[in-house]
Every structure is written in structure tokens, then in C-alpha cells.
């Protein structure tokens, strides 16, 4: 008798038995509770309670539901249908908790017009939240699809620059070819003009700002125009 062959058969039978036993126990498990984890920003535009409520409204009470009856992909799609959610992952933890990992949409500007909404980091409209108000630049003026596309480009540039991100509090759309920037601590308005050569325009502005601040002259201007090529044209109060 080949004892090695016999040992192999016994080992396979043991492994098969353990797998069947484990699978049977796993299929018999039920949901013991629900938990929600938010990735990234601590500012919650959708709360843990809202996530759980959405799942319960869609699928009923999930506590004590057998694991084998859960369709996790369907639950993820239900969460991603919420306008505050960018992506969602739903899974069961080892202790039987139904966990939802949520990535929220990120607003970068707030539109104040006939209708109010956020512009998110993908350039899409995002509704305001009742849970949290984002501290982002306020967008006013002539709101249209084309102007919002330009504003999105300006906001993206601002968010990549530490100085601008800390100081810009608003963008006014005077027309679809003329944009104005408002700063946190300065009285003057920066006339950007069209959305072109942003790197050059803001580079010129920062050079002007450093010199004017050194000369203690920032408070002397009501308007700073960047519309003209390689020039910063200032209007005194």
C-alpha cells in the first residue's frame, strides 16, 4: 500500500470537509448591524444616518438578514444614486456588520443665482447639503453652461495655488468673456477678462501684489485689471 497516496486522500477529505463546514456556517450568518465609513474629507455632506436610512428604505430592515440574501452590488448602486455620493463600496465584516465605505463628491465653488448649487471637482452640478456648508468661493453673475465651464477652469487653477486658494473668496461672471475675482482681505476687484493665459495673468498679479504690499499701497486701488497682455492696470480709489 502506498501510504503517501493514502495520506493525500485523507488530507483532501479533511480540507473538503472543513471547507464545506466553513461555507455552511458562513451562509448561515446574518447581519448583526450596520456601519458607515467616509473616506477623505471630514466634512459630511451626507451623514451616517442618511446612508443607513437610504439602504433601509430601499431594501427594508437589514438586521438579522441572512448573508446569502444580500446583493452587495445592488446596494452600492443604490448609494451611488445619491447626489452627494461619488462612489460606494458595501461589504460584510468578519463580525457580521454590513459596512458601507463612502467617497463623497467634493464641491469647489458655490453658485448663487436663480438656483443655488455647488460645482464639484468634476465640473458637475451638486446640490447643497443640509448637513454641511462648504467654505468655497461664491460664484455670481451670468450663470450659463459655457460660463460655468470657464469658472471650473479658473477654480481648478486657484485650487492648485496655495496663495490663491487661501485668499480668493468669489468669482463674478460679468459676461461669458469677462470674469472678476474677489479676495478675502482686499477691497479691490481683480478683472481677469477671458479664461486664457491664466498662468501668465496670475503670475503678473502676484508680482504686483508683492510689490504693492511692500509699498503698503494695496488699499489704494478699487480695481486691478489683468485683461491686457503682460500688463497689470490699476484704478485708484
Buried (B, 14 or more C-beta within 10 A) or exposed (E): EEEEEEEEEEEEEEEEEEEEEEEEEEEEBBBEBBBBEBEEBEBBBBBBEBBBEBBEEBBEEBEEBEBEEBEBEEBBEBBBEBBBBBEBBBEBEEEBBBBBBBBBBBBBBBBEEEEEBBBBBEBEEBBBBEEBEBEBBEBBBBBEEEBBEBBBBBBEBBBEBEEBBEBBBBBBBBEBEBBBBBBEEBEBBBBBBBBEBBEEBBEBBEEBBEEBEEEEEBEBBEBBBBEEEEEBEBEEE
